[in-house]
Amino acid sequence: MKIGVPKEIKNNEYRVGLTPNSVRELVKNNHKVFIQKDAGSEIGFSNSEYKEAGALVINTAAKLYECSELIVKVKEPIPEEFNYLHSKHTVFAYLHLAGDPKTGLELAATGITGIALETVTADDGTMPLLSPMSSIAGQLSIVVGSYHLLKPNKGMGTLIGAMSDVDRRVVTVIGAGVAGTMAIEKAINNKAHVKIIELSQKRLDELRAIYGDENVEYILSTDSSIEESLKESDLVVGAVYVIGKQAPKVVKNSMLEKMKPGAVMVDISIDQGGCFESSKPTTHDNPTYEKDGIIHYCVTNMPGAVPLTATQALNEATLPYILELANKGIDKALDENKHLENGLNIKNSEVVHEGVKEALSA
């Protein structure tokens, strides 16, 4: 199969779809791999390294798409790339169609087959290709949240950490999936007082068995419990995910006025439209904005801040699926692997994933 890896062009996006090691494995399996020039150069993967692995380095995006059948990306194609896309292409990437319905429908209209990493499933109900980036985003949420709590960054001027004779600062995490759990763990390690808000009592009980009750609260999610927690919070992390669908708006605008001025809210769910009513997408160049005295961090490609780590983690997860698609062919691979088939979002100019379709028609 002819596999193409374009250079990512989203703001401050330096991840790359395939590492040289992944290219080497694909070439061993008799596939042709095309890499756009400098696709990995910002994270230390040189053009010569890709050539040594067996890839052909292509100078332009237009030529790369023309040569390729399977397009392996990290982030969803953006409108500037749509002219390169045709019905011969299968795109394997994070698509997040529900996060931007208009652009999602325009992408479908290109005729591509779109397999979304974030909706591929596993036997245990987890999302194996979403998990690595969720884990990174969860850890980063405490890093960037703490940074923006600094007074020079317009935060309230608090430090997430234990100081003798000073009360612990409060971190609230809404949603305890992979991203939320990593945020919880990092907040606990940073000696915060952590409020965990989750819809599932079973999940809360599981977390209590792991982390105990010292400086951790386990709260069943309701509008009133979220509002009460926000009043006391320095940092709020939103980590709500519903497979393929827009994230529910669990923090209402009216709740912001009850919060402490200079508090920080980090919306990990922004790729799926955000779980705060006040959220709007931001970039690494301009990551925050203020609303009602609250600092909002809503960067849509958070793991892009650590692109080398993120690329390596992503390739560990995706390479077996890419090999399956290439070795068997797209249709056969989807037919024989129900979990890969669950990643199918777009086919024949239509949105075919039920959850995504519901989100886009809402």
PERA-V22081 format. One record per helix or strand of 2 or more residues. SS is the DSSP state (A for helix, B for strand). FROM is the first residue (numbers start at 0). TO is the last residue. If there is no record, write none. Layout:
# PERA-V22081
SS	FROM	TO
SS	FROM	TO
This chain:
# PERA-V22081
B	1	4
A	19	27
B	31	35
A	40	42
A	46	52
B	55	57
A	60	66
B	69	71
A	78	83
B	89	92
A	96	107
B	112	115
A	116	118
A	127	147
A	150	152
B	169	173
A	177	188
B	192	197
A	200	210
B	215	219
A	222	231
B	234	237
A	252	255
B	263	266
A	267	271
B	287	290
B	293	296
A	301	327
A	329	335
A	337	340
B	343	346
B	349	350
A	353	360
